[in-house]
């Protein structure tokens, strides 16, 4: 295994600190040398991204993150760039002090930050204010500096973590640097890929700093980034029953669209057969719009029973409602013991009436639904998405998808995968209904719950990105994902 094999591994801040200590104490690499390597890697990144830049402004905090910035500025000067440093007070810690001295001894000038200071004209700004150690909102005077940095309208490179972003959770409790690129060192921090963080990190570039494979031995990553995958080609003799029968249950009065999107996504996701159990008023529209869906009038549990006997996987919740009709169908579906995806009102009913979930089950809550399931506020979910998704998976004994920017998938054993794809255009109605259908289709084709959830989330997000490339993010419709979904599932470029 090479160090590049670790680029999809995500670590907690405490784990990264332990790796840093191991590099110093066990491998004998001085902390100052690690700082030099970080500065050199960051300067290479800067020059590759902005090759015409001649002026660099570096904003340095008092700790080791600031030390990285001082050494980057020193290297930039040696490379013939004009580099200026704006510092938040005095440096602390032997390595940070030494880095500052190296910059000053090389002829650099440090400008102490104060409100009246005019920021220098520059081509690129470098954020080296605070690293992984910051767990709180930026102080008011630092927040003011951050606003001034943004007002410059100049690209920003963040060192290790954009200042103000919680590298452990992805939470942003106040003002924070919005970087164009974040170059992160030694190990990828899990919080950079989920929650609010994706709106601040820009593109994340991981640098191992040339550290040997021995550094990672014996350390289990906290989570992993999903990688591009799909299903193997079908055998030539494949028959529709080989690919499962999804029964989508939902579509209360006025919500035919939700259950249609779910059912059509199950078809495009590769299920051999898809039935829909819904209200009678929706049958004509469903049959006219998508005749491949086998739509059935279901007015209660008795009418649902024969459909359950033919199904291999259930998709429960899109447009289901929480009234008597939806509640009765929900209970009947749970009692069937079939592999199942629960979403939307299927989750809201579970929150108000907890039940044992038999068989392979995937839950797909957004943060509000997750909060109801855990009996807490939505803010608590955002403050610790990793903790929330793990607790949901443990509590319900199910695989759980916590949706949002950087969707998380967890299983009851605590394993977590993070989705690096997706875009803001997907924050629109119907996207969750599609995901439910896709995951159900993958379960029907033989994936276990973990595989179906991870592959389904990845395909859904990648299809969203493909659709956005063809028409932009704003105005993106859930149904726009169906054609690129089909292409991606078959290993084609979308």
C-alpha positions in Angstrom: 0.0 0.0 0.0 1.2 3.5 -0.8 0.3 6.7 1.0 -1.9 7.6 -2.0 -4.2 4.8 -0.9 -5.1 6.9 2.1 -6.6 9.8 0.1 -10.1 8.4 0.5 -9.7 8.0 4.3 -11.2 10.6 6.6 -10.0 11.2 10.1 -11.1 13.1 13.2 -9.1 16.0 14.5 -7.8 13.9 17.4 -6.7 11.2 15.1 -4.8 13.7 13.0 -3.1 15.1 16.1 -2.1 11.6 17.0 -0.6 11.0 13.5 1.3 14.3 13.8 2.7 13.2 17.2 3.7 9.8 15.8 5.5 11.5 12.9 7.5 13.6 15.4 8.0 11.1 18.3 8.2 7.7 16.5 9.3 8.5 13.0 11.7 11.2 14.2 10.6 14.0 11.9 10.8 17.3 13.6 7.7 19.5 13.9 9.5 22.3 12.1 10.3 20.0 9.2 6.7 19.1 8.9 5.9 22.8 8.8 8.4 23.3 6.1 7.0 20.5 4.0 3.4 21.9 4.5 4.5 25.3 3.3 6.3 23.9 0.3 3.3 21.8 -0.7 1.0 24.8 -0.3 3.2 27.0 -2.5 3.3 24.4 -5.2 -0.5 24.2 -5.1 -0.8 28.0 -5.2 1.5 28.3 -8.3 -0.2 25.5 -10.1 -3.6 27.0 -9.6 -2.7 30.7 -10.1 0.5 30.6 -12.3 0.3 34.3 -13.1 0.1 35.4 -9.5 3.0 37.7 -8.5 1.7 39.2 -5.3 0.6 37.1 -2.3 -1.0 38.2 1.0 -0.7 35.7 3.8 -2.9 36.1 7.0 -1.2 34.3 9.9 -2.6 33.3 13.2 -0.6 32.8 16.4 -0.2 29.0 16.2 1.2 26.4 13.9 -1.2 27.1 11.1 0.2 30.6 11.2 3.7 29.1 11.1 2.8 27.3 7.9 1.8 30.7 6.5 5.0 32.4 7.5 7.1 29.7 5.9 5.0 29.8 2.7 5.5 33.6 2.6 9.3 33.1 3.0 9.4 30.5 0.2 7.3 32.7 -2.0 9.8 35.6 -1.6 12.6 33.2 -2.4 10.7 32.2 -5.6 10.6 35.9 -6.6 7.0 36.6 -5.6 6.0 39.7 -3.6 4.7 38.3 -0.3 3.2 40.3 2.6 2.1 39.0 6.0 -0.7 40.3 8.2 -0.5 38.7 11.6 -2.9 38.3 14.5 -0.6 39.2 17.4 2.5 37.3 18.4 3.3 33.8 17.5 3.1 31.0 20.1 5.0 27.8 20.3 8.6 27.1 19.3 8.0 26.1 15.7 5.6 28.9 15.0 8.0 31.5 16.5 10.9 30.0 14.5 8.8 30.2 11.3 8.1 33.9 11.9 11.7 34.6 12.5 12.6 32.8 9.3 10.3 35.1 7.3 11.6 38.3 9.0 15.2 37.2 8.7 14.6 36.7 5.0 13.6 40.4 4.7 9.9 40.0 5.1 7.8 42.5 7.0 5.0 41.5 9.4 2.0 43.9 9.6 0.0 43.5 12.8 -3.7 43.3 12.1 -5.8 46.2 13.3 -9.2 47.5 12.1 -7.7 50.6 10.3 -5.1 48.6 8.4 -5.5 48.7 4.7 -5.1 45.2 3.2 -2.5 44.9 0.5 -3.3 44.7 -3.2 -2.6 41.1 -4.1 -3.3 38.3 -6.7 -3.9 35.5 -4.1 -4.7 35.6 -0.5 -3.6 32.8 1.9 -5.6 31.9 5.0 -3.3 30.7 7.7 -5.2 32.1 10.7 -6.5 29.0 12.5 -6.1 25.3 11.9 -7.9 22.3 13.3 -7.7 23.4 16.9 -10.4 26.0 16.6 -13.8 24.6 17.8 -15.7 27.9 18.3 -16.8 30.9 16.4 -14.2 33.4 15.4 -13.7 36.3 17.7 -15.3 39.6 16.5 -12.1 41.2 15.5 -11.0 38.1 13.5 -14.5 37.9 11.9 -14.0 41.5 10.8 -10.7 40.6 9.2 -12.4 37.7 7.4 -15.1 40.0 6.0 -12.3 42.4 4.8 -10.5 39.5 3.1 -13.7 38.5 1.3 -14.3 42.1 0.2 -11.0 42.1 -1.6 -12.6 39.8 -4.2 -9.3 38.0 -4.7 -8.9 34.1 -4.7 -8.2 32.5 -1.4 -6.0 29.4 -0.6 -6.7 28.0 2.9 -4.0 26.1 4.7 -5.3 22.8 6.2 -8.8 24.2 7.1 -10.6 27.4 6.2 -10.5 29.4 9.4 -13.9 29.3 11.2 -14.8 25.8 9.9 -15.0 23.0 12.4 -12.7 20.3 10.9 -14.3 17.6 13.0 -18.0 18.2 12.2 -18.3 20.5 9.2 -20.2 23.0 11.3 -19.6 26.7 10.8 -20.7 28.5 14.0 -20.0 32.0 12.7 -18.0 33.9 10.2 -15.5 31.7 8.2 -13.1 31.9 5.3 -14.7 30.9 1.9 -11.7 29.4 0.1 -11.3 28.6 -3.5 -8.9 25.7 -2.6 -8.1 24.1 0.7 -4.8 22.2 0.9 -5.0 19.9 3.8 -2.0 18.1 5.3 -1.1 14.6 6.6 -4.6 13.3 6.6 -8.0 14.4 5.2 -10.2 15.8 8.0 -13.7 14.4 8.0 -15.5 17.7 8.7 -14.3 19.3 5.4 -16.7 17.1 3.4 -20.1 17.5 5.0 -22.6 19.9 6.6 -21.8 23.6 6.0 -18.1 23.0 5.2 -18.6 22.2 1.5 -19.7 25.8 1.0 -16.4 27.1 2.5 -13.6 24.7 1.5 -13.7 25.0 -2.3 -11.7 22.2 -3.9 -9.9 20.1 -1.3 -6.4 18.9 -2.1 -4.7 16.4 0.3 -1.0 16.4 0.8 0.7 13.6 2.6 3.9 15.6 3.0 6.0 12.7 1.8 5.4 10.8 5.1 6.0 7.0 5.0 3.3 4.3 5.0 4.3 3.4 8.6 2.6 6.6 9.8 -0.8 5.2 9.1 -0.3 1.6 10.3 -2.5 0.7 13.2 -4.8 3.7 12.8 -8.3 3.0 11.5 -9.8 5.9 9.6 -13.0 7.3 11.2 -14.9 7.4 7.8 -14.3 7.1 4.1 -15.0 9.1 1.0 -17.2 7.2 -1.5 -15.5 6.2 -4.8 -17.0 5.8 -8.3 -18.6 2.4 -8.6 -21.4 0.7 -10.5 -23.0 -2.7 -10.9 -21.4 -5.4 -13.1 -23.0 -6.0 -16.5 -26.0 -8.3 -16.5 -25.7 -11.8 -18.0 -27.1 -12.1 -21.5 -29.8 -14.5 -20.2 -31.1 -12.1 -17.6 -34.9 -12.2 -16.9 -36.9 -9.4 -15.4 -37.6 -11.4 -12.2 -33.9 -11.7 -11.7 -33.7 -8.0 -10.9 -36.4 -7.8 -8.2 -39.8 -6.3 -7.8 -40.0 -3.0 -6.0 -43.3 -1.9 -4.5 -43.5 1.8 -3.9 -46.1 2.8 -1.3 -47.4 6.3 -1.1 -49.1 9.1 -2.9 -51.9 10.4 -0.6 -54.4 12.8 -2.1 -52.5 15.5 -4.1 -49.1 13.8 -4.0 -49.0 11.7 -7.1 -45.7 13.3 -8.2 -43.8 12.0 -5.2 -44.7 8.4 -5.7 -44.3 8.6 -9.5 -40.7 10.0 -9.1 -39.9 7.2 -6.6 -41.3 4.5 -8.9 -39.6 5.9 -12.1 -36.3 6.1 -10.3 -36.6 2.5 -9.3 -37.2 1.6 -12.9 -34.2 3.7 -14.1 -32.2 2.2 -11.2 -32.6 -1.2 -12.8 -35.4 -2.9 -10.9 -37.0 -5.6 -13.1 -40.5 -4.7 -12.0 -42.0 -1.7 -10.2 -45.5 -1.6 -8.7 -47.1 1.5 -7.1 -49.7 1.3 -4.3 -51.5 4.6 -4.2 -54.8 6.4 -4.3 -57.3 5.7 -7.1 -57.3 9.2 -8.3 -53.6 8.9 -9.4 -53.9 5.8 -11.6 -54.8 7.5 -14.9 -52.0 10.0 -14.6 -49.4 7.4 -13.6 -50.5 5.0 -16.4 -50.4 7.8 -19.0 -47.1 9.3 -17.9 -45.2 6.0 -17.2 -47.0 2.9 -18.4 -44.1 0.7 -17.2 -45.2 1.4 -13.6 -47.8 -1.0 -12.5 -50.1 1.3 -10.6 -52.7 -0.1 -8.2 -55.5 1.5 -6.2 -55.0 0.6 -2.6 -57.6 1.9 -0.1 -56.3 0.1 2.9 -54.2 -2.8 4.3 -56.4 -5.5 2.8 -55.8 -4.2 -0.8 -52.1 -3.9 -0.1 -51.7 -7.6 1.0 -51.6 -9.2 -2.4 -49.1 -6.7 -3.7 -46.8 -7.4 -0.8 -46.8 -11.1 -1.7 -45.4 -10.3 -5.1 -42.8 -7.7 -4.0 -39.2 -8.3 -3.1 -38.4 -4.8 -1.8 -40.5 -1.9 -0.5 -40.1 1.8 -0.9 -42.3 3.5 1.7 -43.0 7.1 2.4 -43.0 9.4 -0.7 -46.3 11.3 -0.5 -47.6 8.8 2.1 -49.0 11.4 4.5 -49.5 10.8 8.2 -53.3 10.3 8.2 -55.2 7.1 8.7 -54.6 5.8 5.2 -50.9 6.4 5.3 -50.5 5.1 8.8 -52.4 1.8 8.0 -50.3 1.2 5.0 -47.1 2.0 6.9 -47.9 -0.5 9.6 -48.8 -3.2 7.1 -45.5 -2.6 5.2 -43.4 -2.8 8.4 -45.1 -6.1 9.4 -44.3 -7.7 6.0 -40.6 -8.0 7.0 -39.3 -7.3 3.5 -36.2 -5.3 2.7 -37.3 -1.7 2.7 -36.4 1.9 2.2 -38.1 4.3 4.5 -38.3 8.0 3.6 -40.4 11.1 4.2 -43.6 10.4 6.1 -42.5 6.8 6.6 -39.8 8.4 8.8 -42.1 10.9 10.5 -44.5 8.0 11.4 -41.5 6.1 12.8 -40.5 9.1 14.9 -44.0 9.4 16.4 -44.5 5.6 16.8 -41.1 3.8 17.2 -41.2 0.3 15.8 -38.8 -2.7 15.5 -37.5 -2.8 11.9 -37.2 -6.4 10.6 -35.2 -7.3 7.6 -32.6 -5.1 5.8 -33.8 -1.5 6.1 -32.4 1.8 4.8 -33.6 5.0 6.4 -33.0 8.2 4.4 -33.7 11.3 6.6 -32.9 14.9 5.9 -31.8 16.8 9.0 -35.3 17.7 10.1 -36.5 14.1 10.0 -33.3 13.0 11.7 -34.0 15.4 14.5 -37.5 14.1 15.0 -36.2 10.5 15.0 -33.6 11.4 17.7 -35.9 13.7 19.6 -33.6 16.7 19.4 -33.4 20.0 17.5 -32.2 20.3 13.9 -29.2 22.5 15.1 -28.0 19.5 17.1 -27.9 17.4 13.9 -25.9 20.0 12.1 -23.5 20.4 15.0 -22.4 16.7 14.8 -23.6 15.0 11.7 -21.3 12.1 12.2 -22.5 11.5 15.7 -26.2 11.8 14.6 -26.0 9.4 11.7 -24.2 6.8 13.8 -26.7 7.1 16.6 -29.6 6.7 14.2 -28.0 3.6 12.7 -27.3 2.1 16.1 -30.8 3.0 17.6 -32.8 1.6 14.7 -30.4 -1.2 13.7 -30.6 0.0 10.1 -28.4 1.6 7.5 -29.0 5.3 7.6 -28.5 8.0 4.9 -28.3 11.5 6.5 -29.0 13.7 3.5 -27.6 17.2 2.8 -24.3 18.6 1.5 -21.9 15.8 1.9 -24.5 13.1 2.6 -23.4 10.5 5.2 -24.2 6.8 5.2 -23.8 4.8 8.4 -24.4 1.2 9.5 -25.2 -0.1 13.0 -21.5 -1.0 13.6 -20.5 2.6 13.2 -19.0 2.5 9.7 -19.5 5.8 7.8 -19.1 6.8 4.2 -19.2 10.4 2.9 -20.5 11.5 -0.5 -18.2 14.0 -2.2 -20.6 14.7 -5.0 -23.8 16.7 -5.4 -24.6 20.4 -5.9 -26.9 23.1 -4.6 -29.3 22.7 -7.5 -30.4 19.4 -5.9 -32.0 21.4 -3.0 -35.4 21.1 -4.7 -38.5 19.1 -4.4 -38.6 15.4 -5.4 -34.9 14.7 -5.0 -35.4 12.6 -2.0 -38.2 10.6 -3.7 -35.7 9.7 -6.4 -33.1 8.6 -3.9 -35.7 6.3 -2.3 -36.5 4.6 -5.6 -32.8 4.2 -6.6 -31.8 2.6 -3.3 -34.8 0.3 -3.4 -33.9 -0.8 -7.0 -30.3 -1.6 -5.9 -31.7 -3.7 -3.0 -33.9 -5.5 -5.5 -30.9 -6.3 -7.6 -29.1 -8.1 -4.8 -27.1 -5.4 -3.0 -27.1 -5.5 0.7 -28.3 -2.5 2.6 -24.9 -0.9 3.0 -24.0 -1.4 -0.7 -27.4 -0.1 -1.9 -27.3 3.0 0.3 -23.7 3.9 -0.7 -24.1 3.2 -4.4 -27.5 4.8 -4.5 -26.3 8.0 -2.8 -23.3 8.2 -5.1 -25.3 7.6 -8.3 -28.0 10.1 -7.2 -25.4 12.8 -6.5 -23.3 12.2 -9.6 -26.5 12.2 -11.8 -27.3 15.6 -10.2 -23.8 16.9 -11.1 -24.2 15.6 -14.7 -27.6 17.2 -15.1 -26.2 20.5 -13.7 -23.3 20.5 -16.2 -25.8 20.4 -19.0 -28.1 23.2 -17.9 -26.9 24.8 -14.7 -27.8 24.3 -11.1 -30.6 26.8 -10.7 -33.9 25.3 -12.0 -32.7 21.7 -11.8 -35.6 19.3 -11.6 -35.6 15.9 -10.0 -36.7 14.3 -13.2 -33.6 15.8 -14.9 -31.5 13.2 -13.1 -33.2 10.1 -14.6 -31.3 10.0 -17.9 -27.8 10.6 -16.5 -28.7 8.1 -13.7 -29.2 5.4 -16.4 -26.0 6.3 -18.1 -23.9 6.3 -14.9 -25.5 3.0 -13.7 -24.3 1.4 -17.0 -20.8 2.8 -16.6 -21.1 5.5 -19.2 -20.0 9.1 -19.0 -23.0 11.3 -18.4 
